[in-house]
Amino acid sequence: MLALLVDTATAAVTVGVAEFPAPSGDAGSSHVLVRAEHVVVDARRHGEALAPGIAVALGEAGITVGDLNAVVAGVGPGPFTGLRVGLVTAASLADALGIPAYPVCSLDAVVPDPSVRAGRPLLVATDARRREVYWAVYDAAGTRVHGPDVAKPADLRARLDAGELGAVDDLLAVGSGAALYADALGLPVAEPLYPSVAGLARLGADRVLAKAPAEPLTPMYLRRPDAVEPGAAKSVLR
């Protein structure tokens, strides 16, 4: 089984191809082979970078779009324009090929190396612009226990200090927002900064292998877009 992985919820346009071997014995669906990964970090070029990135990833994997069995897409949270680019492309491609599309939370795909995390609880924070972060908290087992949500870094730190989001003592922070606002959050920061193809693939593995029905790629914006409809024209008559 082959799937295209797409995420444009952050400044990174992340595209890849993963292979999902049929599970055997106790292996389950945890074994995923990343065949290709292409990442461009540019918050203003999602539209320009995504289609070429897909072409590069397919070429590196040695396949064509006709070989794909599914599409897995990060649905955010993320800024309106960039996130929309990825989801419209993913949904359109899946529809054109007649294959299922599966949504995953983009924050869940920002996963540090196990040797770095070492069983610690995790705060994932990505840059939400407007001096805010999209965030979620995960327990030591990797289960999301709070979020996703959006907040100013100082307000998020206040909630951590108040004990609303669990113990802070061993909390590790990852993501572009964690790096950008490291001083305000006051937590040790590690990579990665953005969702990975391996993380996206892991989240979609069970559905890809089960050939589950397609699911709507509903974006998580968490707030209104920056752009607003223009108001009524003002009269120039006095």
Backbone as JSON, one array per atom type, in Angstrom:
{
  "sequence": "MLALLVDTATAAVTVGVAEFPAPSGDAGSSHVLVRAEHVVVDARRHGEALAPGIAVALGEAGITVGDLNAVVAGVGPGPFTGLRVGLVTAASLADALGIPAYPVCSLDAVVPDPSVRAGRPLLVATDARRREVYWAVYDAAGTRVHGPDVAKPADLRARLDAGELGAVDDLLAVGSGAALYADALGLPVAEPLYPSVAGLARLGADRVLAKAPAEPLTPMYLRRPDAVEPGAAKSVLR",
  "N": [[0.85, -1.19, 0.0], [0.56, 2.2, -0.86], [0.93, 5.58, 0.05], [0.31, 9.05, -0.33], [1.63, 11.73, 1.46], [0.76, 14.78, 2.92], [1.29, 18.04, 4.18], [0.51, 21.31, 5.04], [0.25, 23.02, 7.16], [1.97, 24.58, 8.57], [4.85, 26.76, 8.32], [6.3, 25.12, 6.74], [6.15, 23.28, 3.76], [5.3, 20.17, 3.5], [5.81, 17.13, 1.96], [5.43, 13.73, 1.01], [6.04, 10.23, 0.33], [4.88, 7.17, 1.49], [5.25, 3.72, 2.26], [3.19, 1.05, 3.17], [3.57, -1.87, 4.45], [1.81, -5.0, 4.38], [0.51, -6.04, 7.48], [2.05, -8.5, 9.56], [2.02, -11.24, 11.75], [2.85, -10.11, 14.96], [3.49, -7.61, 14.21], [1.79, -5.6, 13.42], [0.52, -2.39, 12.4], [2.6, -0.68, 12.69], [4.99, -0.58, 11.34], [6.3, 1.41, 8.99], [7.42, 2.44, 5.89], [9.22, 5.09, 4.78], [9.32, 6.32, 1.67], [9.94, 8.62, 0.26], [10.69, 12.05, 0.94], [9.97, 15.44, 0.9], [10.64, 18.73, 1.65], [9.86, 22.12, 1.89], [10.56, 25.14, 3.33], [8.83, 27.91, 3.65], [6.8, 30.35, 4.37], [5.25, 31.88, 2.69], [4.9, 30.68, 0.26], [3.28, 28.46, -0.2], [1.37, 27.73, -2.15], [2.88, 27.81, -4.51], [4.88, 25.95, -4.0], [3.79, 23.43, -3.42], [2.68, 21.67, -5.51], [5.0, 21.17, -7.23], [6.53, 19.94, -5.23], [5.1, 17.6, -4.72], [5.47, 16.31, -7.16], [8.25, 15.93, -7.1], [8.51, 14.23, -4.87], [7.07, 11.96, -5.68], [8.68, 11.21, -7.83], [11.13, 10.64, -6.52], [10.32, 8.45, -5.07], [9.92, 6.69, -7.07], [7.49, 6.21, -8.37], [4.2, 6.71, -9.86], [1.3, 8.89, -9.83], [-0.79, 7.16, -10.25], [-0.13, 4.88, -8.88], [-0.73, 5.27, -6.27], [-2.5, 4.51, -3.25], [-3.83, 5.86, -1.28], [-4.38, 9.05, 0.33], [-2.93, 11.01, 2.82], [-3.5, 13.68, 4.92], [-2.45, 16.54, 6.72], [-4.54, 18.36, 8.81], [-4.25, 20.64, 10.25], [-4.08, 22.3, 13.47], [-3.73, 25.44, 11.69], [-2.63, 28.44, 9.93], [-5.01, 30.15, 7.83], [-4.73, 30.47, 4.89], [-2.4, 28.98, 4.0], [-2.97, 26.41, 5.02], [-5.34, 25.79, 3.7], [-4.47, 25.5, 1.05], [-3.05, 23.04, 1.04], [-5.06, 21.21, 1.81], [-7.11, 21.47, -0.1], [-5.71, 20.65, -2.37], [-4.98, 18.01, -1.65], [-7.51, 16.81, -1.29], [-8.61, 17.15, -3.84], [-6.87, 15.66, -5.44], [-7.19, 13.07, -4.38], [-9.89, 12.66, -5.0], [-9.82, 12.78, -7.81], [-8.3, 10.54, -8.4], [-9.79, 8.55, -7.33], [-9.34, 7.47, -4.79], [-9.12, 6.97, -1.21], [-9.03, 9.69, 1.18], [-7.45, 10.72, 4.17], [-7.73, 12.47, 7.22], [-5.4, 13.97, 9.52], [-4.26, 15.24, 12.67], [-2.13, 17.94, 12.53], [-0.36, 18.76, 14.56], [0.03, 16.41, 15.96], [1.81, 15.13, 14.39], [4.28, 16.23, 14.76], [6.88, 15.02, 15.91], [9.38, 14.18, 18.17], [12.63, 12.55, 18.06], [12.73, 9.34, 19.6], [14.92, 8.89, 21.31], [15.58, 11.43, 22.08], [13.28, 12.39, 23.29], [12.78, 10.47, 25.29], [10.66, 9.28, 26.81], [9.36, 11.44, 27.97], [6.73, 13.82, 28.89], [5.1, 15.96, 26.49], [5.07, 19.14, 24.91], [3.72, 20.44, 22.08], [4.16, 23.06, 19.92], [3.31, 25.26, 17.4], [3.96, 27.95, 15.09], [1.52, 30.38, 15.1], [1.27, 32.84, 14.07], [0.45, 36.36, 14.58], [1.66, 36.66, 17.02], [1.09, 34.37, 18.48], [0.6, 30.88, 19.37], [-0.19, 27.66, 18.03], [-1.12, 24.87, 19.89], [-0.59, 21.75, 21.69], [-0.73, 19.28, 24.27], [0.94, 16.34, 25.3], [0.93, 13.17, 26.91], [3.35, 11.04, 28.65], [3.19, 8.68, 27.26], [2.57, 9.44, 24.75], [-0.01, 10.16, 24.11], [-2.42, 12.54, 23.19], [-3.46, 14.96, 25.46], [-4.35, 17.47, 26.04], [-5.67, 20.19, 24.16], [-6.0, 20.36, 20.51], [-5.26, 23.91, 20.57], [-5.23, 27.52, 20.54], [-3.09, 30.15, 21.54], [-1.56, 32.96, 23.26], [1.93, 32.89, 23.91], [2.73, 33.66, 26.57], [0.33, 33.44, 27.97], [-0.14, 30.72, 27.7], [2.02, 29.72, 29.14], [1.28, 30.63, 31.66], [-0.94, 29.03, 32.17], [0.31, 26.57, 32.3], [1.91, 26.97, 34.58], [-0.1, 27.19, 36.44], [-0.92, 24.65, 36.71], [-2.9, 23.62, 35.11], [-2.53, 22.09, 32.87], [-1.23, 19.79, 33.47], [1.77, 18.3, 34.95], [4.76, 20.25, 34.94], [7.4, 19.75, 35.27], [9.01, 17.82, 33.83], [8.55, 18.45, 31.23], [8.89, 18.61, 27.74], [9.45, 20.72, 24.94], [8.52, 21.04, 21.54], [8.54, 22.02, 18.05], [7.91, 24.76, 15.76], [6.79, 27.04, 16.94], [7.45, 26.67, 19.62], [10.22, 26.96, 19.51], [10.42, 29.59, 18.57], [9.26, 31.1, 20.6], [10.69, 30.48, 22.89], [11.76, 31.73, 25.19], [9.51, 32.91, 26.42], [7.95, 30.67, 26.96], [9.61, 29.13, 28.53], [10.67, 26.5, 28.59], [12.61, 23.48, 27.99], [13.72, 23.06, 24.66], [13.38, 21.12, 21.72], [14.12, 19.57, 18.52], [11.7, 18.06, 16.24], [10.88, 20.96, 14.16], [8.69, 21.02, 12.53], [5.83, 19.2, 11.12], [6.44, 15.77, 10.25], [6.98, 13.48, 7.49], [7.09, 10.81, 8.29], [5.75, 10.99, 10.74], [3.16, 11.8, 9.91], [2.51, 9.57, 8.36], [2.48, 7.51, 10.25], [0.24, 8.22, 11.76], [-1.81, 7.84, 9.96], [-1.69, 5.17, 9.34], [-3.22, 2.87, 10.26], [-5.75, 3.27, 9.09], [-5.11, 3.38, 6.37], [-4.08, 0.78, 5.89], [-6.32, -0.72, 6.55], [-7.98, -0.07, 4.54], [-9.94, 1.84, 4.91], [-13.04, 3.73, 4.76], [-13.14, 6.84, 2.97], [-12.49, 10.01, 4.55], [-13.73, 13.25, 5.42], [-11.68, 16.09, 4.76], [-11.5, 18.17, 6.94], [-10.64, 21.38, 7.84], [-8.76, 22.57, 10.68], [-8.98, 25.55, 11.89], [-9.24, 27.16, 14.15], [-9.5, 29.85, 14.65], [-10.74, 32.94, 13.27], [-10.08, 33.85, 9.81], [-7.39, 36.09, 8.71], [-8.11, 37.8, 6.61], [-10.91, 39.82, 5.77], [-14.31, 40.41, 4.74], [-14.88, 43.21, 2.62], [-16.27, 46.29, 3.82], [-19.24, 48.33, 3.4], [-19.11, 50.7, 0.74], [-17.8, 53.95, 1.32], [-19.45, 57.04, 1.25], [-18.6, 59.69, -0.96], [-19.73, 62.07, -1.04], [-20.52, 65.22, 0.34]],
  "CA": [[0.0, 0.0, 0.0], [1.34, 3.42, -0.97], [0.14, 6.77, 0.35], [0.91, 10.38, -0.42], [1.48, 12.47, 2.71], [0.8, 16.22, 2.64], [0.97, 18.94, 5.29], [0.85, 22.71, 4.81], [-0.3, 23.74, 8.3], [3.02, 25.43, 9.14], [5.66, 27.4, 7.28], [6.87, 24.05, 5.92], [5.32, 22.48, 2.84], [5.83, 18.82, 3.68], [5.22, 16.15, 1.05], [6.2, 12.49, 0.97], [5.4, 8.96, -0.04], [5.17, 6.1, 2.44], [4.77, 2.38, 1.94], [2.62, 0.37, 4.33], [3.54, -3.31, 4.19], [0.74, -5.73, 5.06], [0.97, -6.5, 8.79], [2.21, -9.94, 9.75], [2.31, -11.6, 13.13], [2.59, -9.06, 15.94], [4.07, -6.36, 13.74], [0.73, -4.6, 13.35], [0.66, -1.37, 11.37], [3.59, 0.29, 13.14], [6.11, -0.53, 10.43], [6.02, 2.24, 7.83], [8.64, 2.76, 5.16], [9.16, 6.37, 4.07], [9.98, 6.18, 0.37], [10.41, 9.93, -0.18], [10.27, 13.2, 1.75], [10.4, 16.71, 0.3], [10.17, 19.8, 2.53], [10.24, 23.49, 1.57], [10.13, 26.03, 4.4], [8.57, 29.26, 3.14], [5.41, 30.59, 4.77], [4.52, 32.64, 1.69], [4.94, 30.02, -1.04], [2.62, 27.16, -0.15], [0.75, 27.44, -3.43], [3.9, 27.57, -5.53], [5.79, 24.85, -3.65], [3.16, 22.14, -3.16], [2.6, 20.79, -6.69], [6.34, 20.67, -7.55], [6.96, 19.04, -4.17], [4.46, 16.3, -4.96], [6.14, 15.7, -8.31], [9.57, 15.49, -6.66], [8.35, 13.09, -3.97], [6.69, 10.79, -6.49], [9.86, 10.8, -8.59], [12.09, 10.01, -5.63], [9.79, 7.14, -4.68], [9.88, 5.83, -8.25], [6.11, 5.83, -8.67], [3.34, 7.74, -10.44], [0.09, 9.08, -9.03], [-1.65, 6.0, -10.41], [0.28, 3.82, -7.96], [-1.14, 5.62, -4.91], [-3.7, 3.87, -2.71], [-4.49, 6.75, -0.32], [-3.75, 10.34, 0.64], [-3.05, 11.39, 4.23], [-3.25, 15.12, 4.96], [-2.54, 17.26, 7.98], [-5.65, 19.31, 8.75], [-4.0, 21.74, 11.16], [-4.41, 23.7, 13.21], [-2.79, 26.22, 10.93], [-3.18, 29.65, 9.31], [-6.05, 29.87, 6.85], [-4.36, 30.34, 3.48], [-1.5, 27.86, 3.77], [-3.65, 25.15, 5.31], [-6.32, 25.55, 2.64], [-3.75, 25.05, -0.14], [-2.77, 21.62, 1.16], [-6.27, 20.39, 1.91], [-7.78, 21.47, -1.4], [-4.91, 19.82, -3.27], [-5.1, 16.6, -1.23], [-8.88, 16.34, -1.56], [-8.8, 17.09, -5.29], [-6.09, 14.54, -5.96], [-7.85, 11.83, -3.97], [-11.12, 12.54, -5.76], [-9.49, 12.5, -9.2], [-7.75, 9.18, -8.5], [-10.74, 7.59, -6.78], [-8.75, 6.83, -3.62], [-9.55, 7.65, 0.02], [-8.19, 10.67, 1.87], [-7.6, 10.62, 5.62], [-7.2, 13.62, 7.95], [-4.68, 13.78, 10.78], [-3.9, 16.49, 13.33], [-0.74, 18.27, 12.2], [0.46, 18.8, 15.78], [0.35, 15.03, 16.34], [2.88, 14.65, 13.51], [5.54, 16.87, 15.15], [7.31, 13.99, 16.86], [10.84, 14.11, 18.32], [13.25, 11.23, 18.1], [12.53, 8.71, 20.91], [16.1, 9.05, 22.16], [15.54, 12.79, 22.6], [12.13, 12.51, 24.19], [13.06, 9.59, 26.43], [9.49, 9.04, 27.64], [8.89, 12.64, 28.66], [5.55, 14.47, 28.33], [5.5, 16.81, 25.37], [4.28, 20.26, 24.43], [3.97, 20.77, 20.68], [3.67, 24.41, 19.63], [3.71, 25.78, 16.09], [3.74, 29.39, 14.96], [0.19, 30.72, 14.63], [1.32, 34.26, 13.72], [-0.2, 37.26, 15.55], [2.35, 36.42, 18.3], [0.4, 33.27, 19.15], [1.01, 29.54, 18.97], [-1.1, 26.52, 18.11], [-0.43, 23.99, 20.83], [-1.22, 20.57, 22.29], [0.11, 18.61, 25.27], [0.9, 14.88, 25.2], [1.51, 12.51, 28.08], [4.59, 10.31, 28.39], [2.92, 7.6, 26.3], [2.32, 10.02, 23.43], [-1.43, 10.45, 23.91], [-2.76, 13.96, 23.35], [-4.32, 15.11, 26.64], [-4.89, 18.83, 26.02], [-5.56, 20.82, 22.85], [-5.29, 21.57, 20.09], [-5.82, 25.21, 20.89], [-4.36, 28.63, 20.14], [-2.91, 31.05, 22.68], [-0.31, 33.7, 23.36], [2.88, 32.08, 24.69], [2.7, 34.0, 27.99], [-0.9, 32.87, 28.54], [0.07, 29.28, 27.78], [2.92, 29.49, 30.27], [0.5, 30.84, 32.88], [-1.76, 27.83, 32.38], [1.24, 25.52, 32.74], [2.28, 27.27, 35.97], [-1.27, 26.99, 37.3], [-1.18, 23.22, 36.8], [-4.09, 23.26, 34.34], [-2.18, 21.21, 31.75], [-0.39, 18.71, 33.97], [3.05, 18.66, 35.54], [5.67, 20.95, 34.04], [8.77, 19.42, 35.64], [9.77, 17.08, 32.82], [7.92, 18.75, 29.95], [9.76, 18.98, 26.63], [8.71, 21.45, 23.92], [8.99, 20.92, 20.16], [7.75, 22.78, 17.1], [8.42, 26.08, 15.4], [6.33, 28.01, 17.94], [8.24, 26.46, 20.83], [11.53, 27.55, 19.28], [10.28, 31.03, 18.4], [8.89, 31.72, 21.87], [11.32, 29.68, 23.94], [11.91, 32.53, 26.4], [8.21, 33.08, 27.06], [7.45, 29.37, 27.43], [10.49, 28.7, 29.61], [10.81, 25.04, 28.57], [13.64, 22.98, 27.08], [13.19, 22.93, 23.3], [14.09, 20.16, 20.86], [13.54, 19.38, 17.19], [11.59, 18.83, 15.01], [10.11, 22.19, 14.14], [7.53, 20.89, 11.66], [5.36, 17.82, 10.94], [7.29, 14.94, 9.4], [6.3, 12.47, 6.7], [6.96, 9.62, 9.13], [4.69, 11.25, 11.7], [1.88, 11.76, 9.19], [2.26, 8.18, 7.95], [2.12, 6.73, 11.44], [-1.11, 8.57, 12.16], [-2.78, 7.32, 9.0], [-1.37, 3.79, 8.98], [-4.3, 1.92, 10.5], [-6.82, 3.47, 8.1], [-4.59, 3.0, 5.05], [-4.01, -0.68, 5.82], [-7.67, -1.28, 6.63], [-8.73, 0.44, 3.39], [-11.12, 2.46, 5.52], [-13.71, 4.72, 3.92], [-12.57, 8.2, 2.97], [-13.0, 10.93, 5.56], [-13.6, 14.65, 4.97], [-10.5, 16.82, 5.22], [-12.03, 19.39, 7.55], [-9.52, 22.11, 8.44], [-8.84, 23.13, 12.03], [-8.43, 26.9, 11.86], [-9.28, 27.59, 15.55], [-9.83, 31.27, 14.74], [-11.17, 33.5, 11.99], [-8.95, 34.25, 8.96], [-6.98, 37.49, 8.76], [-8.85, 38.55, 5.6], [-12.33, 40.03, 6.06], [-15.04, 40.99, 3.62], [-14.9, 44.68, 2.69], [-17.52, 46.9, 4.23], [-19.91, 49.14, 2.38], [-18.32, 51.84, 0.27], [-18.13, 55.2, 1.95], [-19.88, 58.07, 0.34], [-17.67, 60.79, -1.13], [-20.52, 63.3, -1.06], [-20.59, 65.95, 1.62]],
  "C": [[0.89, 1.24, 0.0], [0.43, 4.62, -0.72], [0.98, 8.02, 0.13], [0.62, 11.1, 0.87], [1.67, 13.95, 2.43], [0.5, 17.0, 3.92], [1.44, 20.35, 4.94], [0.33, 23.58, 5.96], [0.7, 24.67, 8.96], [3.74, 26.15, 8.01], [6.27, 26.38, 6.34], [5.81, 23.42, 5.03], [5.94, 21.09, 2.82], [5.07, 17.84, 2.8], [6.07, 14.89, 1.07], [5.37, 11.33, 0.5], [5.83, 7.92, 0.98], [4.56, 4.8, 1.96], [4.34, 1.7, 3.22], [2.55, -1.12, 4.03], [2.38, -3.95, 4.94], [1.24, -6.25, 6.39], [1.06, -8.02, 8.85], [2.58, -10.21, 11.19], [1.92, -10.49, 14.07], [3.08, -7.7, 15.46], [3.05, -5.24, 13.67], [0.99, -3.62, 12.23], [1.76, -0.38, 11.69], [4.75, 0.42, 12.17], [5.72, 0.22, 9.16], [7.35, 2.59, 7.19], [8.44, 4.07, 4.41], [9.99, 6.24, 2.8], [10.55, 7.5, -0.13], [9.89, 11.0, 0.77], [10.84, 14.46, 1.14], [9.79, 17.83, 1.13], [10.73, 21.14, 2.05], [9.69, 24.38, 2.68], [10.04, 27.45, 3.85], [7.09, 29.55, 3.37], [4.59, 31.3, 3.7], [4.42, 31.93, 0.35], [4.26, 28.64, -1.03], [2.05, 26.78, -1.51], [1.74, 27.1, -4.51], [4.71, 26.31, -5.26], [5.12, 23.48, -3.61], [3.17, 21.21, -4.37], [3.98, 20.3, -7.13], [6.87, 19.7, -6.5], [6.37, 17.65, -4.32], [5.17, 15.57, -6.1], [7.52, 15.16, -7.91], [9.46, 14.23, -5.79], [7.98, 11.82, -4.74], [7.89, 10.29, -7.28], [10.89, 10.11, -7.73], [11.63, 8.61, -5.21], [9.72, 6.17, -5.86], [8.49, 5.36, -8.62], [5.41, 6.97, -9.4], [2.1, 7.87, -9.56], [-0.85, 7.87, -9.13], [-1.31, 4.85, -9.49], [-0.22, 4.07, -6.54], [-2.44, 4.92, -4.52], [-4.47, 4.78, -1.76], [-3.71, 8.05, -0.24], [-3.98, 10.62, 2.12], [-2.65, 12.85, 4.32], [-3.39, 15.68, 6.36], [-3.59, 18.34, 7.87], [-5.48, 20.46, 9.74], [-4.01, 21.3, 12.61], [-3.31, 24.44, 12.46], [-3.45, 27.47, 10.38], [-4.03, 29.33, 8.09], [-5.51, 29.57, 5.46], [-3.48, 29.13, 3.22], [-2.17, 26.52, 3.98], [-4.63, 24.8, 4.2], [-5.66, 25.0, 1.38], [-3.54, 23.53, -0.09], [-4.02, 20.76, 1.13], [-7.04, 20.35, 0.6], [-7.03, 20.57, -2.38], [-5.07, 18.34, -2.93], [-6.47, 16.05, -1.58], [-9.11, 16.19, -3.07], [-8.08, 15.91, -5.9], [-6.75, 13.21, -5.62], [-9.12, 11.6, -4.78], [-10.83, 12.16, -7.22], [-9.0, 11.07, -9.39], [-8.72, 8.12, -7.99], [-10.18, 6.81, -5.6], [-9.16, 7.6, -2.37], [-8.53, 8.66, 0.51], [-8.49, 10.59, 3.36], [-6.99, 11.83, 6.3], [-6.42, 13.2, 9.19], [-4.4, 15.16, 11.36], [-2.42, 16.78, 13.07], [0.16, 18.31, 13.43], [0.89, 17.4, 16.21], [1.53, 14.49, 15.54], [4.22, 15.34, 13.77], [6.12, 16.02, 16.28], [8.83, 13.96, 16.97], [11.35, 12.68, 18.3], [13.06, 10.63, 19.5], [13.72, 8.88, 21.85], [16.17, 10.44, 22.78], [14.42, 12.94, 23.62], [12.29, 11.68, 25.45], [11.86, 9.46, 27.37], [8.95, 10.24, 28.37], [7.56, 13.13, 28.07], [5.99, 15.58, 27.38], [4.52, 17.96, 25.17], [4.68, 20.51, 22.98], [3.36, 22.13, 20.42], [4.2, 24.86, 18.28], [3.32, 27.25, 16.01], [2.37, 29.67, 14.36], [0.11, 32.15, 14.11], [0.55, 35.06, 14.76], [0.4, 37.09, 16.95], [1.62, 35.39, 19.15], [0.97, 31.94, 18.67], [-0.22, 28.63, 18.96], [-0.39, 25.49, 18.98], [-1.28, 22.78, 21.21], [-0.22, 19.96, 23.26], [-0.14, 17.11, 25.2], [1.51, 14.27, 26.45], [2.74, 11.7, 27.67], [4.42, 9.18, 27.39], [2.64, 8.12, 24.9], [0.87, 10.32, 23.12], [-1.71, 11.93, 24.12], [-3.78, 14.1, 24.48], [-4.91, 16.51, 26.75], [-4.68, 19.42, 24.63], [-6.1, 19.9, 21.76], [-6.04, 22.85, 20.41], [-4.84, 26.27, 20.4], [-4.28, 29.61, 21.3], [-1.64, 31.87, 22.52], [0.64, 32.89, 24.23], [2.85, 32.38, 26.19], [1.46, 33.42, 28.67], [-0.78, 31.35, 28.68], [0.97, 28.94, 28.94], [2.18, 29.67, 31.59], [-0.37, 29.63, 33.19], [-0.89, 26.65, 32.84], [1.6, 25.73, 34.21], [1.13, 27.02, 36.93], [-1.62, 25.51, 37.43], [-2.38, 22.76, 36.0], [-3.8, 22.2, 33.28], [-1.26, 20.08, 32.18], [0.93, 19.22, 34.51], [3.99, 19.26, 34.5], [7.1, 20.43, 34.18], [9.57, 18.78, 34.52], [9.29, 17.37, 31.41], [8.95, 19.21, 28.93], [8.92, 19.65, 25.56], [9.36, 21.25, 22.55], [8.09, 21.76, 19.27], [8.29, 24.18, 16.88], [8.0, 27.16, 16.39], [7.1, 27.89, 19.23], [9.62, 27.09, 20.69], [11.45, 29.07, 19.22], [10.02, 31.74, 19.72], [9.47, 30.96, 23.06], [11.44, 30.45, 25.25], [10.59, 32.66, 27.15], [7.68, 31.77, 27.64], [8.32, 28.81, 28.55], [10.65, 27.2, 29.73], [12.0, 24.64, 27.71], [13.02, 22.68, 25.71], [14.04, 21.97, 22.49], [13.45, 20.17, 19.48], [12.62, 18.17, 17.22], [10.78, 20.1, 15.18], [8.77, 22.02, 13.43], [7.06, 19.43, 11.61], [6.27, 17.06, 9.99], [6.43, 13.96, 8.6], [6.08, 11.21, 7.52], [5.84, 9.79, 10.15], [3.32, 11.2, 11.07], [1.51, 10.32, 8.83], [1.82, 7.33, 9.13], [0.67, 6.98, 11.85], [-2.17, 8.01, 11.22], [-2.68, 5.84, 8.74], [-2.54, 2.83, 9.14], [-5.39, 2.04, 9.45], [-6.37, 3.08, 6.69], [-4.6, 1.49, 4.89], [-5.38, -1.33, 5.83], [-8.53, -0.91, 5.42], [-10.05, 1.04, 3.86], [-11.77, 3.45, 4.56], [-13.05, 6.09, 4.03], [-13.24, 9.05, 4.04], [-12.83, 12.36, 5.05], [-12.37, 15.31, 5.56], [-10.94, 18.18, 5.75], [-10.92, 20.16, 8.26], [-9.81, 22.57, 9.86], [-8.17, 24.5, 11.99], [-8.29, 27.48, 13.28], [-9.51, 29.09, 15.73], [-10.2, 31.76, 13.35], [-9.95, 33.89, 11.16], [-8.63, 35.72, 9.1], [-7.81, 38.34, 7.8], [-10.32, 38.66, 6.01], [-13.0, 40.62, 4.82], [-15.05, 42.51, 3.75], [-16.26, 45.19, 3.11], [-18.14, 47.7, 3.11], [-19.05, 50.32, 2.01], [-18.78, 53.11, 0.97], [-18.5, 56.24, 0.92], [-18.82, 59.18, 0.26], [-18.41, 62.12, -1.17], [-20.55, 63.94, 0.31], [-21.95, 66.6, 1.77]]
}
